[in-house]
């Protein structure tokens, strides 16, 4: 048995959709190294990998799907409090 977690970054949901599609602060998107927010296919890709034979040896992992935002957030304190 394997146990893993997918931790998506800024993601368009019903609550956050307007803020993600039309960010109030354009600097937020500029702070994402891949230049875009996370979408459903990004999270689905991580889930497919974890559920596949290719991911069968991975366990106890937190798979962060955020376009590279979290490392910048932690290293440069770009996060909102």
C-alpha positions in Angstrom: 0.0 0.0 0.0 1.2 3.5 -0.8 0.1 6.7 0.8 0.8 10.1 -0.9 -0.6 13.6 -1.0 -1.2 15.9 -3.9 -0.9 19.6 -2.8 -2.1 21.9 -5.5 -1.1 25.5 -5.6 -3.3 28.5 -6.6 -6.2 26.8 -8.3 -9.5 28.0 -9.8 -12.3 26.7 -7.7 -15.8 28.1 -7.3 -14.7 30.3 -4.4 -11.4 31.5 -5.9 -12.2 31.4 -9.7 -12.6 35.1 -10.2 -9.4 35.9 -8.3 -7.5 33.4 -10.3 -8.8 34.2 -13.8 -8.6 38.0 -13.1 -5.9 38.3 -10.4 -6.3 41.5 -8.4 -2.5 41.7 -8.1 -0.8 40.9 -11.4 2.4 40.3 -9.4 1.0 37.1 -8.0 1.0 35.4 -11.5 4.4 36.9 -12.2 5.7 35.1 -9.1 4.8 31.7 -10.5 7.9 30.5 -12.4 5.8 28.6 -15.0 3.7 31.7 -15.7 0.3 30.2 -15.1 -1.8 28.9 -12.3 -2.6 25.2 -11.7 -5.4 23.6 -13.7 -7.4 20.4 -13.4 -5.3 18.6 -15.9 -2.1 19.4 -13.9 -3.6 17.8 -10.7 -5.1 14.9 -12.7 -1.6 14.2 -14.2 -0.1 13.9 -10.8 -2.9 11.6 -9.6 -2.5 9.4 -12.7 1.2 9.1 -12.1 0.6 8.2 -8.4 -2.0 5.6 -9.4 0.1 4.1 -12.2 2.7 1.4 -12.1 5.3 4.2 -12.7 4.4 5.7 -9.3 4.1 2.3 -7.5 7.4 2.8 -5.6 6.6 6.3 -4.3 5.1 6.4 -0.8 5.0 9.0 2.0 5.4 11.8 -0.5 3.8 15.2 -0.8 3.5 16.0 -4.5 3.3 19.8 -4.9 1.6 20.8 -8.1 2.0 24.6 -8.2 4.1 25.7 -11.1 7.1 26.3 -8.9 5.4 28.9 -6.6 6.0 27.3 -3.2 9.9 27.2 -3.4 9.8 31.0 -4.2 7.3 31.6 -1.5 9.4 29.9 1.2 12.7 31.3 0.0 11.7 34.9 -0.7 8.7 35.3 1.6 6.4 36.1 -1.3 3.4 34.5 0.4 0.4 36.2 1.8 0.1 35.9 5.6 
